[in-house]
Amino acid sequence: MKRLPPPPPLPFEALQDLQAIEAYVEQALRDCNEFISFSLDYEKASRILRTSIVEALRVQLDYYCALPNYRAVWLPQLLQDTIRSFLGLFPKFTSGEQFSGEMLTGAAQGSMHGERG
């Protein structure tokens, strides 16, 4: 099976916007982590991730969809890479794996409400 080339790199401005979203997510997840018990406020973390995944995808898709060589087949890779990136933002000793499905749901719901991603 022929592997498609990855999407081109984001322009610097879009990359900065994406990094700002990731910095917000990282700090917000840290803020909802209970350090004494090493537990996470699940509802708050879910809300942060579901909202932020839509915004992170919007930043990327605003750029990629405007390209003359845009390919819709890039979307699954962008989604997977963005989810993987968000999972890496969880505080130490806290796993975010249980939120993967919720981020997929958030992305799907965001696209149903007229947003890209």
One Martini backbone bead per residue (centre of mass of N, CA, C, O) as a GRO file, in nm:
protein
  117
    1MET     BB    1   0.096   0.037   0.023
    2LYS     BB    2   0.065   0.365  -0.030
    3ARG     BB    3   0.220   0.635   0.110
    4LEU     BB    4   0.145   0.933   0.214
    5PRO     BB    5   0.226   1.234   0.239
    6PRO     BB    6   0.270   1.461   0.449
    7PRO     BB    7   0.202   1.735   0.565
    8PRO     BB    8   0.291   2.032   0.573
    9PRO     BB    9   0.419   2.265   0.734
   10LEU     BB   10   0.360   2.500   0.939
   11PRO     BB   11   0.332   2.802   0.994
   12PHE     BB   12   0.452   2.994   1.241
   13GLU     BB   13   0.182   3.116   1.339
   14ALA     BB   14   0.030   2.846   1.370
   15LEU     BB   15   0.233   2.720   1.563
   16GLN     BB   16   0.194   2.927   1.788
   17ASP     BB   17  -0.106   2.871   1.832
   18LEU     BB   18  -0.070   2.572   1.905
   19GLN     BB   19   0.125   2.620   2.146
   20ALA     BB   20  -0.077   2.785   2.314
   21ILE     BB   21  -0.279   2.558   2.351
   22GLU     BB   22  -0.084   2.356   2.484
   23ALA     BB   23  -0.011   2.537   2.725
   24TYR     BB   24  -0.293   2.553   2.837
   25VAL     BB   25  -0.344   2.253   2.878
   26GLU     BB   26  -0.110   2.195   3.067
   27GLN     BB   27  -0.199   2.395   3.292
   28ALA     BB   28  -0.492   2.297   3.330
   29LEU     BB   29  -0.415   2.006   3.413
   30ARG     BB   30  -0.247   2.088   3.656
   31ASP     BB   31  -0.490   2.239   3.805
   32CYS     BB   32  -0.667   1.946   3.810
   33ASN     BB   33  -0.451   1.833   4.000
   34GLU     BB   34  -0.404   1.614   4.273
   35PHE     BB   35  -0.117   1.592   4.455
   36ILE     BB   36  -0.185   1.420   4.703
   37SER     BB   37  -0.355   1.185   4.524
   38PHE     BB   38  -0.307   1.178   4.212
   39SER     BB   39  -0.563   1.319   4.099
   40LEU     BB   40  -0.828   1.378   3.864
   41ASP     BB   41  -1.044   1.598   3.727
   42TYR     BB   42  -1.232   1.460   3.498
   43GLU     BB   43  -1.435   1.677   3.399
   44LYS     BB   44  -1.231   1.903   3.354
   45ALA     BB   45  -1.040   1.755   3.162
   46SER     BB   46  -1.250   1.692   2.947
   47ARG     BB   47  -1.328   1.983   2.878
   48ILE     BB   48  -1.050   2.079   2.793
   49LEU     BB   49  -0.997   1.867   2.567
   50ARG     BB   50  -1.257   1.898   2.390
   51THR     BB   51  -1.208   2.198   2.328
   52SER     BB   52  -0.901   2.202   2.238
   53ILE     BB   53  -0.910   2.006   1.997
   54VAL     BB   54  -1.080   2.185   1.816
   55GLU     BB   55  -0.887   2.428   1.810
   56ALA     BB   56  -0.634   2.281   1.704
   57LEU     BB   57  -0.766   2.186   1.439
   58ARG     BB   58  -0.850   2.460   1.330
   59VAL     BB   59  -0.571   2.578   1.291
   60GLN     BB   60  -0.478   2.361   1.089
   61LEU     BB   61  -0.724   2.366   0.882
   62ASP     BB   62  -0.711   2.658   0.794
   63TYR     BB   63  -0.453   2.603   0.638
   64TYR     BB   64  -0.487   2.334   0.475
   65CYS     BB   65  -0.763   2.401   0.324
   66ALA     BB   66  -0.618   2.647   0.158
   67LEU     BB   67  -0.475   2.455  -0.005
   68PRO     BB   68  -0.445   2.336  -0.327
   69ASN     BB   69  -0.325   2.039  -0.202
   70TYR     BB   70  -0.544   1.937  -0.040
   71ARG     BB   71  -0.604   1.653   0.188
   72ALA     BB   72  -0.831   1.464   0.360
   73VAL     BB   73  -0.624   1.233   0.448
   74TRP     BB   74  -0.485   1.411   0.678
   75LEU     BB   75  -0.682   1.412   0.920
   76PRO     BB   76  -0.612   1.153   1.082
   77GLN     BB   77  -0.318   1.242   1.140
   78LEU     BB   78  -0.380   1.506   1.284
   79LEU     BB   79  -0.550   1.382   1.508
   80GLN     BB   80  -0.342   1.183   1.618
   81ASP     BB   81  -0.117   1.392   1.677
   82THR     BB   82  -0.285   1.571   1.869
   83ILE     BB   83  -0.354   1.360   2.079
   84ARG     BB   84  -0.065   1.278   2.146
   85SER     BB   85   0.021   1.556   2.241
   86PHE     BB   86  -0.186   1.585   2.473
   87LEU     BB   87  -0.096   1.331   2.634
   88GLY     BB   88   0.195   1.468   2.691
   89LEU     BB   89   0.062   1.701   2.901
   90PHE     BB   90   0.053   1.541   3.138
   91PRO     BB   91   0.116   1.493   3.436
   92LYS     BB   92   0.294   1.339   3.634
   93PHE     BB   93   0.149   1.031   3.712
   94THR     BB   94  -0.050   1.087   3.459
   95SER     BB   95  -0.301   0.954   3.264
   96GLY     BB   96  -0.468   1.015   2.933
   97GLU     BB   97  -0.585   0.765   2.777
   98GLN     BB   98  -0.898   0.786   2.862
   99PHE     BB   99  -0.929   1.055   2.654
  100SER     BB  100  -0.922   0.975   2.355
  101GLY     BB  101  -1.225   0.934   2.294
  102GLU     BB  102  -1.314   1.221   2.379
  103MET     BB  103  -1.152   1.371   2.164
  104LEU     BB  104  -1.293   1.245   1.925
  105THR     BB  105  -1.573   1.343   2.002
  106GLY     BB  106  -1.508   1.645   2.008
  107ALA     BB  107  -1.423   1.663   1.712
  108ALA     BB  108  -1.692   1.564   1.593
  109GLN     BB  109  -1.877   1.778   1.727
  110GLY     BB  110  -1.733   2.024   1.609
  111SER     BB  111  -1.803   1.949   1.308
  112MET     BB  112  -2.122   1.952   1.352
  113HIS     BB  113  -2.098   2.279   1.438
  114GLY     BB  114  -1.920   2.401   1.180
  115GLU     BB  115  -1.649   2.294   1.243
  116ARG     BB  116  -1.330   2.229   1.196
  117GLY     BB  117  -1.272   1.908   1.354
   0.00000   0.00000   0.00000
